[in-house]
Amino acid sequence: MATVVVISVDGQGGLWVADLDAGTVLPLPVPKAGGLKVVTDLRATGATVTKGVNVAVTVKSAEAAFSGHYDG
């Protein structure tokens, strides 16, 4: 099973790589080619792209998430 996800948030620029095993989140350089370039181009038009993710929600803070709250 994949333990790395590429994420972005509406209204924020750029993509991020979250390595769940390492517990890290790092900015991803702007893709110049390949599948992530296509995703980046689609995102720029307002599209939402998901694959292999079954939950993704935004929260105001980590504290809100740990308390069970999300922006819904």
BELNORWO-V788920 format. One record per residue. OMEGA is omega in radians with two decimals (NA if undefined). D_FIRST is the distance of its C-alpha to the first C-alpha in Angstrom with 1 decimal. Layout:
omega | d_first
OMEGA | D_FIRST
OMEGA | D_FIRST
This chain:
omega | d_first
3.14 | 0.0
3.08 | 3.8
3.09 | 6.4
3.11 | 9.3
3.03 | 11.2
-3.06 | 14.6
2.99 | 17.1
-3.12 | 20.8
3.07 | 23.4
3.09 | 26.4
3.12 | 29.5
3.12 | 27.8
2.99 | 27.7
3.09 | 24.9
3.13 | 21.2
3.07 | 19.2
3.10 | 16.0
3.08 | 14.4
-3.04 | 12.5
3.11 | 11.3
-3.11 | 11.5
-3.10 | 14.8
-3.11 | 16.1
3.01 | 17.5
-3.09 | 18.4
3.08 | 20.3
3.10 | 22.2
3.06 | 21.1
-3.13 | 24.2
3.14 | 25.3
3.14 | 23.7
-3.14 | 26.5
3.04 | 24.9
-3.06 | 21.9
3.13 | 19.5
3.03 | 19.5
3.10 | 23.3
3.12 | 23.3
3.12 | 21.3
3.12 | 23.7
3.10 | 26.6
3.13 | 25.6
-3.14 | 25.1
3.11 | 28.6
3.14 | 30.0
-3.13 | 28.6
3.00 | 25.7
-3.11 | 22.5
3.07 | 19.3
3.04 | 16.0
3.08 | 13.0
3.12 | 9.8
3.14 | 11.5
3.02 | 13.3
3.02 | 15.5
3.13 | 17.3
3.06 | 20.8
3.09 | 23.4
-3.12 | 25.3
-3.11 | 28.6
3.06 | 27.5
3.14 | 25.1
3.12 | 27.8
3.13 | 27.7
-3.13 | 24.0
3.08 | 24.4
3.11 | 27.4
-3.13 | 25.4
2.99 | 27.0
3.14 | 25.8
-3.05 | 27.8
NA | 27.8
